[in-house]
């Protein structure tokens, strides 16, 4: 009862802010589909210590501008286990599309609540430094909203639905309305000194690891579902997930041990420098570990927080960047070293091949393309890899219809 009252109180504060804050001019529109385009709300919000960037100012600035559109889509999805989800998605997939920009870039964000939906939606960007009210406020079915911000800090930032002025935010997040924005450092990534063992000996050797890397994105969260696929709030409050996932799919990268249908491993070569972008959307911490490997370097925010780590904890709604050089061929497991989470779905495999592709041959694997939902858009220091379509849901190509 107390938690319910607290939620209503918080909602009332946010809603009162929408009504009482000065300087807000919201232009409503009756038909957002006139002439095949949307008429977005006109926003002018001024408060002490804050500067709201308008779309016009963004277009006139020298900073690169990235226009991104997020469409809230309610749809049913099915996990490889056969469990259905009454899913709430951004652009049709769980997680939503990953956006990649450089520190200092301007993002013009368009949010559309699809006309076929039944719920109010909204969008909170952790990469932004702007007032939550009214930017992250409710959007009715068939309506839209626009806001603009500068990507100030580097990292892998969460975006998520806030429901209706934070009411039902938990349901929207855990039914799938999450995604990430990678903000690359303005000067790019740096290399580092790696430590390994010289071939054929036990002697330690150091190598200079270049900044360029093959890259992986791993987003983590939990599902709280009843048998029909609806949201189970009681299970969430008890921290008892039905399943746990990486990039939307429990055991989605393990076709070998759990033999998850249609699962695929990640593929790399001996000597590859791999940069892992980690983002935890869940309530529960992720104790990230690579079985058989060590985490050469961990960056948390703009600080190197670990060298040669065995495991690194990424808290709820937090991120980290992990650099690894795979020195040996073999099979390595990506896991949350919280066993309760590992055995509910937060585990997958990385196949590392030598020149003869021996590891793949032993496992009977013939396709070395990486799953598309594990590979982020490329940036300045990215080494492109071959990918194949793999994700939960079908991406929406929005044309305004």
C-alpha positions as CSV (number, residue, x, y, z in Angstrom):
1,X,0.0,0.0,0.0
2,X,2.8,2.4,0.9
3,X,4.6,1.7,-2.4
4,X,1.4,2.4,-4.3
5,X,0.8,5.7,-2.6
6,X,4.5,6.7,-3.2
7,X,4.1,6.0,-6.9
8,X,0.9,8.0,-7.1
9,X,2.6,10.9,-5.2
10,X,5.5,10.9,-7.6
11,X,3.2,10.8,-10.6
12,X,1.3,13.8,-9.2
13,X,4.5,15.8,-8.8
14,X,5.5,15.1,-12.4
15,X,2.0,15.9,-13.7
16,X,1.8,19.1,-11.7
17,X,5.1,20.1,-13.2
18,X,3.7,19.6,-16.7
19,X,0.9,22.1,-15.8
20,X,2.7,24.6,-13.6
21,X,6.2,25.1,-15.1
22,X,6.4,28.4,-16.9
23,X,7.6,28.8,-20.5
24,X,5.9,25.7,-21.9
25,X,4.1,26.1,-25.2
26,X,2.6,22.9,-26.5
27,X,0.9,23.0,-29.8
28,X,-1.6,20.2,-30.2
29,X,-2.5,18.7,-33.5
30,X,-5.7,16.9,-34.5
31,X,-4.3,14.7,-37.3
32,X,-0.6,13.9,-37.2
33,X,-0.7,12.2,-40.6
34,X,-1.6,15.2,-42.7
35,X,0.5,15.3,-45.9
36,X,2.2,12.1,-44.8
37,X,4.3,13.7,-42.0
38,X,4.1,14.5,-38.3
39,X,3.5,17.9,-36.8
40,X,5.6,17.8,-33.7
41,X,4.9,19.6,-30.4
42,X,6.5,23.1,-30.2
43,X,8.5,23.3,-27.0
44,X,10.0,26.3,-25.3
45,X,11.2,25.4,-21.8
46,X,13.3,27.8,-19.7
47,X,14.4,27.2,-16.1
48,X,17.3,28.5,-14.1
49,X,20.6,26.7,-14.8
50,X,19.1,24.8,-17.8
51,X,19.4,25.6,-21.5
52,X,16.9,23.7,-23.7
53,X,18.3,23.3,-27.2
54,X,15.7,23.8,-29.9
55,X,15.7,21.9,-33.2
56,X,16.4,25.2,-35.0
57,X,19.5,25.8,-32.8
58,X,20.7,22.3,-33.4
59,X,20.4,22.7,-37.2
60,X,22.4,25.9,-37.1
61,X,25.2,24.5,-34.9
62,X,28.5,23.2,-36.0
63,X,28.1,19.9,-34.2
64,X,27.0,16.9,-36.2
65,X,23.2,16.3,-35.8
66,X,21.7,12.8,-35.7
67,X,18.0,12.4,-36.2
68,X,16.5,9.3,-34.6
69,X,12.9,8.1,-34.5
70,X,11.5,5.8,-31.9
71,X,8.1,4.2,-32.5
72,X,6.3,2.6,-29.6
73,X,4.9,-0.8,-30.9
74,X,2.8,-3.2,-28.9
75,X,3.0,-6.7,-30.3
76,X,3.2,-10.4,-29.2
77,X,6.6,-12.1,-29.4
78,X,7.7,-15.6,-28.7
79,X,10.9,-16.7,-27.0
80,X,12.8,-19.8,-28.2
81,X,11.5,-21.6,-25.1
82,X,8.0,-21.2,-26.4
83,X,7.1,-18.6,-23.8
84,X,5.0,-15.8,-25.3
85,X,5.4,-12.1,-24.3
86,X,2.8,-9.4,-24.5
87,X,5.7,-7.2,-25.7
88,X,6.1,-3.5,-25.6
89,X,8.8,-2.5,-27.9
90,X,10.7,0.4,-29.6
91,X,10.6,-0.1,-33.3
92,X,9.5,-3.7,-33.1
93,X,12.4,-5.4,-31.3
94,X,13.7,-6.2,-27.8
95,X,15.9,-4.4,-27.1
96,X,15.2,-1.4,-29.4
97,X,17.7,-0.1,-32.0
98,X,21.1,1.0,-30.8
99,X,22.1,4.5,-31.7
100,X,25.7,5.5,-32.0
101,X,27.1,9.1,-31.8
102,X,30.2,10.9,-30.8
103,X,30.6,13.0,-27.7
104,X,29.3,16.5,-28.5
105,X,26.9,15.4,-31.2
106,X,23.3,16.7,-31.2
107,X,20.4,14.2,-31.1
108,X,17.0,15.2,-32.5
109,X,14.7,12.6,-31.0
110,X,11.2,11.9,-32.4
111,X,8.9,9.7,-30.4
112,X,5.7,8.3,-32.0
113,X,3.0,6.3,-30.2
114,X,1.8,4.0,-32.9
115,X,-1.9,4.4,-33.8
116,X,-2.6,0.7,-33.3
117,X,-1.4,0.8,-29.6
118,X,-3.6,0.9,-26.6
119,X,-1.3,2.4,-24.0
120,X,0.3,5.7,-23.2
121,X,4.1,5.7,-23.7
122,X,7.1,8.0,-23.2
123,X,10.9,8.0,-23.6
124,X,13.6,8.7,-21.1
125,X,17.2,9.1,-22.5
126,X,20.0,8.5,-20.0
127,X,22.4,10.0,-22.5
128,X,20.7,13.4,-22.2
129,X,21.1,16.2,-19.7
130,X,17.7,17.9,-20.0
131,X,14.7,18.4,-17.8
132,X,12.6,15.3,-17.4
133,X,9.5,17.5,-17.3
134,X,8.1,17.9,-19.9
135,X,10.5,16.1,-22.3
136,X,9.9,12.6,-20.9
137,X,6.2,13.1,-20.3
138,X,3.3,11.0,-21.6
139,X,2.4,10.6,-25.3
140,X,-1.1,9.5,-26.1
141,X,-1.9,6.9,-28.8
142,X,-1.3,8.4,-32.3
143,X,0.5,11.4,-30.8
144,X,4.2,12.3,-30.9
145,X,6.8,14.3,-29.2
146,X,10.2,15.7,-30.1
147,X,13.2,16.9,-28.0
148,X,16.8,17.7,-28.7
149,X,19.9,17.2,-26.6
150,X,23.7,17.1,-26.8
151,X,25.5,13.9,-26.0
152,X,27.8,15.2,-23.3
153,X,29.5,12.2,-21.8
154,X,30.9,9.0,-23.4
155,X,29.5,5.6,-22.5
156,X,26.7,3.2,-23.3
157,X,23.5,4.9,-22.1
158,X,20.1,3.4,-21.5
159,X,16.8,4.7,-23.0
160,X,13.5,3.4,-21.8
161,X,9.8,4.1,-21.6
162,X,8.5,5.8,-18.5
163,X,5.0,4.7,-19.0
164,X,2.3,7.3,-18.1
165,X,4.2,9.8,-16.0
166,X,6.2,6.9,-14.3
167,X,3.0,4.9,-13.6
168,X,3.5,1.4,-15.1
169,X,7.1,2.3,-16.0
170,X,8.3,-1.1,-14.6
171,X,5.9,-3.0,-16.8
172,X,7.0,-1.1,-19.9
173,X,10.7,-1.6,-19.2
174,X,10.4,-5.3,-18.4
175,X,8.1,-6.0,-21.3
176,X,10.8,-4.8,-23.6
177,X,10.8,-1.0,-24.0
178,X,14.6,-0.5,-23.5
179,X,17.6,0.2,-25.7
180,X,21.0,1.9,-25.8
181,X,22.9,4.9,-27.1
182,X,26.7,4.5,-27.5
183,X,28.5,7.8,-27.2
184,X,32.0,7.5,-28.4
185,X,34.7,9.7,-26.8
186,X,35.3,12.8,-28.9
187,X,39.0,11.9,-29.3
188,X,38.2,8.2,-29.9
189,X,39.3,5.2,-27.8
190,X,42.8,4.6,-26.7
191,X,45.0,1.5,-26.9
192,X,46.6,-0.1,-23.9
193,X,49.5,-2.4,-22.9
194,X,48.4,-6.0,-22.9
195,X,50.0,-8.9,-21.0
196,X,50.2,-12.4,-22.2
197,X,52.3,-15.6,-22.4
198,X,54.9,-16.0,-25.1
199,X,54.1,-18.9,-27.5
200,X,55.8,-22.1,-26.5
201,X,57.0,-20.8,-23.1
202,X,55.7,-19.6,-19.8
203,X,57.4,-16.3,-20.1
204,X,55.3,-13.2,-19.8
205,X,55.2,-10.8,-22.7
206,X,53.7,-7.4,-23.2
207,X,52.1,-6.1,-26.4
208,X,50.7,-2.7,-27.5
209,X,47.0,-3.2,-28.1
210,X,45.8,-0.7,-30.8
211,X,42.6,1.3,-30.2
212,X,40.8,-0.2,-33.2
213,X,38.7,-3.3,-32.2
214,X,36.0,-5.6,-33.2
215,X,33.0,-4.7,-31.1
216,X,30.1,-6.5,-29.2
217,X,27.1,-5.0,-27.5
218,X,25.5,-6.9,-24.6
219,X,22.4,-5.6,-23.1
220,X,21.1,-7.4,-20.0
221,X,17.7,-7.6,-18.3
222,X,15.0,-9.8,-16.9
223,X,11.5,-11.0,-17.9
224,X,8.8,-11.2,-15.2
225,X,6.0,-13.1,-16.9
226,X,2.9,-15.1,-16.0
227,X,2.1,-18.2,-18.1
228,X,0.1,-16.1,-20.6
229,X,3.1,-13.7,-21.2
230,X,1.6,-10.8,-19.3
231,X,3.7,-8.8,-16.9
232,X,3.9,-10.3,-13.3
233,X,4.5,-7.3,-11.0
234,X,4.6,-9.5,-7.9
235,X,7.5,-11.5,-9.3
236,X,9.4,-8.2,-10.1
237,X,8.9,-6.8,-6.6
238,X,10.2,-10.2,-5.2
239,X,13.2,-10.0,-7.6
240,X,12.2,-13.4,-9.0
241,X,12.6,-13.2,-12.8
242,X,10.9,-15.8,-15.0
243,X,13.9,-15.6,-17.3
244,X,17.0,-13.4,-17.7
245,X,18.4,-12.3,-21.0
246,X,21.2,-10.9,-23.1
247,X,20.0,-8.8,-26.0
248,X,16.4,-9.9,-25.5
249,X,16.8,-13.7,-25.7
250,X,17.6,-16.1,-22.8
251,X,20.5,-18.4,-23.9
252,X,20.4,-16.8,-27.4
253,X,24.1,-17.3,-28.0
254,X,24.2,-21.0,-26.9
255,X,23.3,-23.6,-29.5
256,X,25.7,-26.1,-27.9
257,X,25.0,-26.6,-24.1
258,X,21.4,-25.6,-23.7
259,X,20.8,-26.2,-27.4
260,X,18.5,-23.2,-27.6
261,X,16.5,-23.3,-30.9
262,X,18.0,-21.0,-33.5
263,X,20.7,-19.8,-31.1
264,X,24.1,-18.7,-32.5
265,X,27.5,-18.2,-31.0
266,X,29.7,-15.1,-31.4
267,X,32.8,-15.7,-33.6
268,X,36.3,-14.2,-33.4
269,X,39.9,-15.0,-34.4
270,X,43.0,-15.6,-32.3
271,X,44.6,-12.2,-31.6
272,X,41.4,-10.2,-32.1
273,X,41.0,-7.2,-29.8
274,X,37.3,-7.1,-28.9
275,X,35.6,-4.2,-27.2
276,X,32.5,-5.2,-25.2
277,X,29.8,-2.5,-24.6
278,X,27.8,-3.7,-21.6
279,X,24.5,-2.2,-20.5
280,X,22.3,-3.5,-17.7
281,X,18.6,-2.6,-18.0
282,X,17.6,-4.9,-15.1
283,X,16.9,-4.7,-11.4
284,X,19.6,-7.2,-10.6
285,X,23.4,-6.6,-10.9
286,X,25.3,-8.3,-13.7
287,X,28.6,-9.9,-12.6
288,X,30.2,-10.0,-16.1
289,X,32.7,-12.7,-16.6
290,X,34.2,-14.5,-19.6
291,X,34.9,-18.1,-18.7
292,X,38.5,-19.0,-19.7
293,X,39.5,-15.3,-20.3
294,X,40.3,-12.2,-18.2
295,X,39.0,-8.7,-18.7
296,X,42.1,-6.8,-19.9
297,X,40.7,-3.4,-19.2
298,X,37.4,-2.1,-17.8
299,X,36.3,1.5,-18.4
300,X,33.4,2.8,-16.2
301,X,32.3,6.2,-17.4
302,X,35.5,8.0,-18.4
303,X,37.7,6.2,-15.8
304,X,39.7,3.0,-16.2
305,X,38.4,1.1,-13.2
306,X,40.1,-2.2,-13.7
307,X,43.1,-4.0,-15.4
308,X,43.2,-7.7,-15.6
309,X,39.9,-8.2,-13.9
310,X,38.2,-11.6,-13.5
311,X,34.7,-10.2,-13.1
312,X,33.1,-6.8,-13.2
313,X,29.8,-5.8,-11.7
314,X,27.5,-3.6,-13.7
315,X,24.6,-2.3,-11.6
316,X,21.1,-1.7,-12.6
317,X,20.7,0.9,-15.3
318,X,24.5,1.2,-15.6
319,X,27.2,0.4,-18.2
320,X,30.8,-0.5,-18.7
321,X,33.2,-1.0,-21.6
322,X,35.5,-4.1,-21.5
323,X,38.5,-4.7,-23.7
324,X,39.7,-8.2,-24.3
325,X,42.3,-9.7,-26.6
326,X,41.6,-13.4,-27.3
327,X,45.1,-15.0,-27.3
328,X,44.1,-18.6,-27.5
329,X,41.7,-20.6,-29.7
330,X,38.7,-22.3,-28.0
331,X,35.2,-21.8,-26.7
332,X,34.7,-19.1,-24.1
333,X,31.5,-18.4,-22.2
334,X,30.0,-14.9,-21.6
335,X,28.1,-15.1,-18.3
336,X,26.6,-13.3,-15.4
337,X,28.5,-14.9,-12.6
338,X,25.4,-14.7,-10.4
339,X,24.4,-18.3,-10.8
340,X,20.6,-17.5,-10.4
341,X,20.9,-15.3,-13.4
342,X,23.3,-17.4,-15.4
343,X,21.0,-20.5,-15.3
344,X,17.9,-18.3,-16.2
345,X,19.5,-17.2,-19.5
346,X,22.4,-14.8,-19.1
347,X,25.0,-17.1,-20.6
348,X,26.3,-17.5,-24.1
349,X,29.3,-18.8,-26.1
350,X,32.2,-17.1,-28.0
351,X,34.0,-19.3,-30.5
352,X,37.6,-18.2,-31.2
353,X,39.3,-19.8,-34.2
354,X,42.9,-20.1,-35.2
355,X,44.0,-20.0,-38.9
356,X,42.6,-23.5,-39.5
357,X,39.1,-22.8,-38.0
358,X,39.7,-25.8,-35.8
359,X,37.3,-24.8,-33.0
360,X,34.4,-24.3,-35.4
361,X,35.2,-27.6,-37.1
362,X,35.1,-29.5,-33.8
363,X,31.7,-28.0,-33.0
364,X,30.4,-28.6,-36.5
365,X,29.9,-24.9,-37.1
366,X,30.1,-23.6,-40.7
367,X,28.8,-20.1,-40.5
368,X,31.2,-17.6,-38.8
369,X,29.0,-14.5,-39.2
370,X,28.1,-12.8,-35.9
371,X,24.5,-12.3,-34.8
372,X,23.3,-8.8,-35.7
373,X,21.9,-8.0,-32.3
374,X,25.3,-8.4,-30.7
375,X,27.2,-6.1,-33.1
376,X,26.7,-2.3,-32.6
377,X,26.7,0.3,-35.4
378,X,30.3,1.1,-36.3
379,X,32.3,4.1,-34.9
380,X,35.7,5.7,-35.5
381,X,37.7,2.8,-33.9
382,X,35.5,-0.1,-35.1
383,X,36.8,-3.0,-37.1
384,X,33.8,-4.3,-39.2
385,X,32.7,-7.9,-38.9
386,X,30.4,-10.1,-40.9
387,X,26.9,-10.3,-39.5
388,X,23.7,-12.2,-40.0
389,X,20.2,-11.2,-39.0
390,X,19.4,-12.3,-35.5
391,X,17.1,-10.6,-32.9
392,X,13.9,-10.9,-31.0
393,X,11.2,-9.3,-33.1
394,X,11.1,-7.7,-36.5
395,X,12.5,-4.2,-37.0
396,X,9.9,-1.6,-38.0
397,X,10.7,0.5,-41.1
398,X,8.5,3.5,-40.3
399,X,7.1,5.5,-43.2
400,X,4.4,7.4,-41.3
401,X,1.6,5.1,-42.4
